[in-house]
Amino acid sequence: MRENGWSLFCGGDLAARIEGAETAAIVGAARVGIGRGVEGFVREVGGGAACFAGMGSPLNKVVGVGFGGVPSAGEWEAIEASYARVGCPVQVELAQLAEPAIGEELTGRGYRLMSFENVLGMRLDGNGFAVPDGVEVRLDDGEDLGGWLDVLVDGFAHPDEGPNHEEFPREAVASVMRDMASSNETRRYLAYRDGVAAGGASLRTADGIAALAGAATLPSHRRRGVQTALLTTRLDDATQAGCDLATVTTAPGSKSQQNAQGRGFSLLYTRAVLVKEL
């Protein structure tokens, strides 16, 4: 969407709002896992949080930091000690609009830049979105998450957008997705072609932000409009839920980013992924 002919602009306040919603979702999922017996931790720091939800979990990272002050050297030492105790590297996802001093501090502490990810956003103004012909999207609201999980995990197991420095075991991905979906603020979707499940996705809504997450298509159904159908359905549902902003995170230069920008999303900011081996 365009506002007065211009792309949506993102300053520090909007970035803080988006990062806060993302942090809350990751912390919530980590605590679900800890609540069912996973050995983990959540430490608040610099407006964000350091999370560990079991070895191999995609939730093992520091997120949202830099929008609530600059962590001290002592705070970073404590975080690093927590990860060292469980034998896990420290991964920090640092938004470019966070406090600039944090990047300098982390590189000085030996963190290495591993990759980037882009955060895109779009204002929701009440307009509807049309689903492409040939694809049916259904809300998956039953108690059994098995079918939804199988489609997404199989889709993620066969990436379509080049190498990623992160690779996670199938069971770890399924566990995180199950814990993320346990929130009442999360909706699950399955897309079908000719009556066969072809892709899946999720939508988190909180504080007026609709976070489009967890989208994957099975390899045999790619380039058939599945992701576009999932995207437009979630945007329509987010609008109906009263959200004013939709966000999506993609790899830079990826097909996912191209699809999102083709639907009206604007690039808001980039996160640097910094890792320190302990």
Secondary structure as the mmCIF struct_conf table of DSSP 4:
data_model
#
loop_
_struct_conf.conf_type_id
_struct_conf.id
_struct_conf.beg_label_comp_id
_struct_conf.beg_label_asym_id
_struct_conf.beg_label_seq_id
_struct_conf.end_label_comp_id
_struct_conf.end_label_asym_id
_struct_conf.end_label_seq_id
STRN STRN1 GLU A 3 GLU A 3
TURN_TY1_P TURN_TY1_P1 ASN A 4 GLY A 5
STRN STRN2 TRP A 6 TRP A 6
HELX_LH_PP_P HELX_LH_PP_P1 SER A 7 PHE A 9
HELX_RH_AL_P HELX_RH_AL_P1 GLY A 12 GLY A 35
TURN_TY1_P TURN_TY1_P2 ARG A 36 GLY A 37
STRN STRN3 PHE A 41 VAL A 45
TURN_TY1_P TURN_TY1_P3 GLY A 46 GLY A 47
STRN STRN4 GLY A 48 PHE A 52
BEND BEND1 GLY A 54 GLY A 54
TURN_TY1_P TURN_TY1_P4 MET A 55 GLY A 56
TURN_TY1_P TURN_TY1_P5 PRO A 58 LEU A 59
STRN STRN5 LYS A 61 VAL A 63
BEND BEND2 GLY A 64 GLY A 64
TURN_TY1_P TURN_TY1_P6 VAL A 65 GLY A 66
BEND BEND3 PHE A 67 GLY A 68
HELX_LH_PP_P HELX_LH_PP_P2 VAL A 70 SER A 72
HELX_RH_AL_P HELX_RH_AL_P2 ALA A 73 ARG A 85
TURN_TY1_P TURN_TY1_P7 VAL A 86 GLY A 87
STRN STRN6 VAL A 90 ALA A 95
TURN_TY1_P TURN_TY1_P8 GLN A 96 LEU A 97
BEND BEND4 ALA A 98 ALA A 98
HELX_RH_AL_P HELX_RH_AL_P3 PRO A 100 GLY A 108
TURN_TY1_P TURN_TY1_P9 ARG A 109 GLY A 110
STRN STRN7 ARG A 112 ARG A 123
BEND BEND5 GLY A 126 GLY A 126
HELX_LH_PP_P HELX_LH_PP_P3 ALA A 130 PRO A 132
TURN_TY1_P TURN_TY1_P10 ASP A 133 GLY A 134
STRN STRN8 GLU A 136 LEU A 139
BEND BEND6 GLY A 142 GLU A 143
HELX_RH_AL_P HELX_RH_AL_P4 GLY A 146 PHE A 156
TURN_TY1_P TURN_TY1_P11 ALA A 157 ALA A 157
BEND BEND7 HIS A 158 HIS A 158
BEND BEND8 ASP A 160 GLU A 161
BEND BEND9 HIS A 165 HIS A 165
HELX_RH_AL_P HELX_RH_AL_P5 ARG A 170 ALA A 181
TURN_TY1_P TURN_TY1_P12 SER A 182 SER A 182
BEND BEND10 SER A 183 SER A 183
TURN_TY1_P TURN_TY1_P13 ASN A 184 GLU A 185
STRN STRN9 THR A 186 ARG A 193
TURN_TY1_P TURN_TY1_P14 ASP A 194 GLY A 195
STRN STRN10 VAL A 196 ALA A 206
TURN_TY1_P TURN_TY1_P15 ASP A 207 GLY A 208
STRN STRN11 ILE A 209 THR A 217
HELX_RH_3T_P HELX_RH_3T_P1 PRO A 219 HIS A 221
TURN_TY1_P TURN_TY1_P16 ARG A 222 ARG A 223
BEND BEND11 ARG A 224 GLY A 225
HELX_RH_AL_P HELX_RH_AL_P6 VAL A 226 GLN A 240
TURN_TY1_P TURN_TY1_P17 ALA A 241 GLY A 242
BEND BEND12 ASP A 244 ASP A 244
STRN STRN12 LEU A 245 THR A 250
TURN_TY1_P TURN_TY1_P18 PRO A 252 GLY A 253
HELX_RH_AL_P HELX_RH_AL_P7 LYS A 255 GLY A 262
TURN_TY1_P TURN_TY1_P19 ARG A 263 GLY A 264
STRN STRN13 SER A 266 LYS A 276
#
